[in-house]
Amino acid sequence: MSGLIKFFQDGGFWMYPIALVMTVGIVIAIERFIYLFRERTRNQSVWAALQPALNAGDFRKAHDIASQSSAALGRMVAYGLQRVGQVRRAEDLEMALEEGLMEIMPRLEKRTGYISMFANIATLLGLLGTIVGLIDAFAAIANANPAEKANLLSSSIAVAMNTTAFGLVAAIPLLMLFTYLQSQTSEIVDSLEMASVKFANLVRKAQTDREAAAAARAQAAAPRA
């Protein structure tokens, strides 16, 4: 622990901005991880409740379940169910579901891009700190004793490189977190797209079954020649 404290202190002023950037990035990553985990869990639970109603063709019950849910899948299905009676073509329903998905995606991707930005900022701050440290080191040894210049320069460079090392220490975990959160977001979006396709197929099947039943009743009611 004492070695880490000395390493941080030797880095100088620029260690503090890097630490701040790293902290903010990690906080955003934790918030995004919790949000995506909750969203995935809620989507799974609402789909488990919706599927029996959709299979039975009970769109009113499905709409009640979807509209009462705060999950992204529930909002998308509710958006599509509002248009089930308004559209005549399957393409119109698919476009309505795609529109609902486009409204949801910004919430899933919100703030995730900042993590990558903070990783780049941490790296650049580390390099800036090293350059500033080297400038100060060369300025300090300009008037030093020639016999001591080599030792002063080597120690000053070692201290200046601390900021680059710390910048990389901050950037690498942030980039890993950014990649992981991006993959989780892509999985949720893929699951929503799959659910929208299943939902559209179930709606088409229910409409086809109703039309077939209506045709059968009309044929049975028609007078026989």
Summary of the structure (lengths in Angstrom):
residues: 225
radius of gyration: 30.1
end to end distance: 98.0
largest distance: 121.3
contacts: 693
relative contact order: 0.15
helix: 88%
strand: 0%
